[in-house]
Amino acid sequence: MSLSVLELEGTAAEIRAQLPDFSGQRLRATIRPIETETADEEEAGQSWMAGSSREWETDWLDPREDLYSLEDGEPVHVAR
């Protein structure tokens, strides 16, 4: 008796539609969810934001760094 392996990838409905008729046979099935690109992209975005925050943290916490107003571009702490 030779055993063959059938590997399918897709949604549950797509896989069900591709399956041959195995009625009356005992089967062993392994289901492995596939991570989507969306999850990878989200993780990469979060990593980028965390990294950029760390990079700029020292500048943001430095009291010598001026905050400028949008109206005239002058430092906020300067007397007007």
Secondary structure, 3 states (H helix, E strand, C coil): CCCCCCCCCCCHHHHHHHCCCCCCCCCCCCCCCCCCHHHHHHHHHHHHHHHHHHHHHHHHHCCCCCCECCCCCCECCCCC
